[in-house]
Amino acid sequence: MNDQEDNVDRDLFRNVEKLRQLRIEHRDLDEVISRLSMDIHIDELQLKRLKKRKLVLKDQILKLESQLIPDLNA
């Protein structure tokens, strides 16, 4: 295996690991948002920030997934 293939494998592993971490954080945020939404004394600003963070994570996940999945039309 040459150095270029080795670098590609490392990059792929890093991206897959990053994707896994983002999915975990997204899922955890979803649970927190659900619990907070049931609280009648909720901080609306905090909830809004958490939802925005969740959307940012979703965008990052979709971007990484599109990079990892080969283009079938290519």
N, C-alpha and C positions, 0 to 999 in steps of 0.2 A: 504494500500500500504506500503510495507516495504522500508527500506532505500536503499536497492540495486536497486529496481525498480525505486525509486525516482532519484537515481544517473544516471541510464540508461536514464531516460526521460530527465534529465538536459543535459546530454552529447549529446543526439540526437538533442535536441533543439539548443545547441551550434553549432553542426556540420551543421545543416540546416541553421542557421543564417550565419555562416561562408561561406557556399556555396553561399548563396544569395549575400553576400558582394563581394565575388570573381567574381561572374557573372556580377555584376554591374560595378566593376572596369574593367573587361575585355571588356565589352561593351563600356564603356567610353574611354578606350584606343584605341579601334577600331575606334571610331569616331575621336579622336585626330589624329591618324595615317592617316586616310583618308584625313582630312583637311590639314595636313602638307604635304602630298604627292602631293597636288595640288599647293603648293607654290614653285615657281621657285628658291627662295632664301633659300631653306631648308638646315638645318644643318644635313648632312647625319649621323653623329655620334649620334646625338640626336634621329633621326628616328630609327637607328639601335638599340639603347638602349630601346626605347619604344617597338619595335617589340619583342625584347628578353624578356622584362618584360611581354608582352602579352602571349608569349609562356610559361613562367613560371607559369603564372596564369592559363592557359589552363591545364597544367599538374596538378596543385593543384586541379582544379575543377574536373578533371577526377578521381583523387585519392579519393577525398571526395565522389564523386558520387558512386564509386565502394564500398566504405565502407558503404554507406547508403542503397544501393540496395542489398537485400538479394540474396545470391547465390542460384540460382534455381536448381543447380545440387546437392546441399547438402541434 
